[in-house]
Every structure is written in structure tokens, then in C-alpha cells.
């Protein structure tokens, strides 16, 4: 049986870079973002945290397209090894790089012994990728909490993904809508029940909203692309979907100070992300071609490195007082981009291939799809 080609993913690769760059901006220029919060772009700077939900939707979508669209069984061992080979080497490297900063930060107030013990516990918690479950035990290269969340996604994907792929269109739409509505209602209920802030913010369970909707979107999109009339309709609707997605992002951003932060953090923005993802995965429209230019795709492939490296690098720059001027900050940004690209080509990709070769584990993931599916 002939299978349809996978949707174009190059524009999604570039979108991933913009999402990662928003995270970097929010983490490193909090003061300017706070100062200019009354401007629309100032509020937008403060929304970098919401980009993580975009990563979760995109991860579910890409993994489903790669592993489920041909209706073949998932070899769980090979899937988990492929995911480990892709995310863990750089994750471990950045954990090691940032550990001295965590220790030195605790040393003045806790003393050597306590600082060492606390840092060792934090290191082991992050090493096992359980810091999103035990937030008080983390604290090293803090953006890596989302990889702890992704670890749960990878663990359950062979069962959740296969189950969703068996649904028909109506069931899939109903599932996605229900997950979104009831998932956010659960988050809202946890807020009013007085659950600890960090539990609601970082716990992996609420973030399943975005991941499951990403899988559901892949299920629907794959079916639509098999039907010529629906495929043509999607191509015609691509630009309106982009306009709708951007409009929703702008409106929600402008009213973000009136919306509970934890709702924003835990999946409220999934609908505009779905609009953008669907639009850029459908057709060869002008904006998709713009986002497919080679240098943007390279930055998108390196976005995982940018996400994990920007805080350790920020700490290195900060320790040398290089972040006190705009010029120093631009040097930091340039260094972060250059090092993340270098990491992708000369560390992440070679190490991933060596791990898979060592364990003789062929993967359905290409270099491009694996760079997207985190």
C-alpha cells in the first residue's frame, strides 16, 4: 500500500527556533520586559514561558507523524533508545556545566557541607529526570524541567499514541476538545484548591494537554492529507489559519495580566499553536517558503541546544560581568546561537548516531525530525 508523504516540516523547524529564542529573551532580560510591560511588545517578551507549550504540541505532532502514520507497531525499546540518544547527551553535558554555578550560589548562605549535599541531591534528581515531579530537589539549569516532562511523554507515547491513532475523526476531535477543556478546568481547580504553585506549574500531568492534542492533530492532519479535496482546502486555509493564530496570540498576550498565570503556563495557548502548526505543515504558501530558508532551518535544528545551553552560558557571562551593557548582551546572544549550532552538528548529531550504532538500533527518526521532537 502506497503511503502519503509526510507534511513539510522545515517551516516547523524554523518556528521552533523562534519559540526557543522567546524563552531565551524572557530568561535573560526580565528587567527590560518588566519595565516595558505596558507596551504590547513588552508583554510579548514576558510570554516566553508559554513557548514551552508549543514545544509540547509540536513534540506530540512530530512523534505521531514519524511513528504512527504508517500504522506499524512501535518497537518500544528502539523508540526509547532513539529518544534517549537524541535528548540525553546534551542534557547531561549542560547539567554538568551548570552544576558549579548551583554549588557556588548555595555556598555563601549554606556553608560548604550543606551546599555540597544540596547540590548533589539536585544533580541526582536532574540526572534521573524527575525534577518536574520533585521541584524542591531540582535547581540546576532550570529550563531542563521541561525535559523531565518530556520523559513522561516518551514513556507513555507507545500506548497513548497508538490508542489515539485508532480513533476516527469525530472521536479524535472530541478527545482533543475534552482534553483541552477539562485539562484547563483541572488546572483552575488546583489553583483554587491551594495546591503548591510549583506543583501546578511544573508537574508533568497538566502538560499532557498539549502533548495529547499534538498527537490528535497529527491523526487528523494525516487523514486530511490523504484526501485531495481536503488537502487543497488546507492549503487555501493556511494563511487564514496563520492570521487567526497570530490574532489569538496577540489578544491573549494583551490580556495576559488578567488571566491566571498557571493557566497560561499549562496549556491555554494550545489553540493558536495548533493553528500555526497546521498552517505551516500544509502547503507551499509564501510564509512557509520564507520559513524554509536554509539559515532559519539551521537555527531551528539547533534550537534544542539553544534552549539547554542559554542558562549555563548566561551564568558564565554573568560571572564575568559581561551582561551589564547592550553590547555585552548582543555578544552573549551571538555566542549562544553559535554554540548551539556547533553543538547540533558536532556534538548532538554525532553522539546520537554513535549511541544508535552501538546499540544497533535503527530509528524511524531523521536528523530533522529528531531535532523537532523534544
Secondary structure by P-SEA (a helix, b strand, c coil): cccccccccaaaaaaaaaaaaaaaaaaccaaaaaaacccaaaaaaacccaaaaaaaaaaaaaaaaaccccccccaaaaaaaaaaacccaaaaaaaaaaaaaaaaaacccccaaaaaaaaaaaaaaaaacccccccccccccccaaaaaaaaaaaaaaaaaaaaaaaccaaaaaaaaaaaaaaaaaaaaaaaaacccccccccccccaaaaaaaaaaaaaaaaaaaacaaaaaaaaaaaaaaaaaaaaaaaaaaaacccccaaaaacccaaaaaaaaaaaaaccccaaaaaaacaaaaaaaaaaaaaaacaaaaaaaaaaacccccaaaaaaaaaaaaaaaaaaacccaaaaaaaaaaaacccccccaaaaaacc
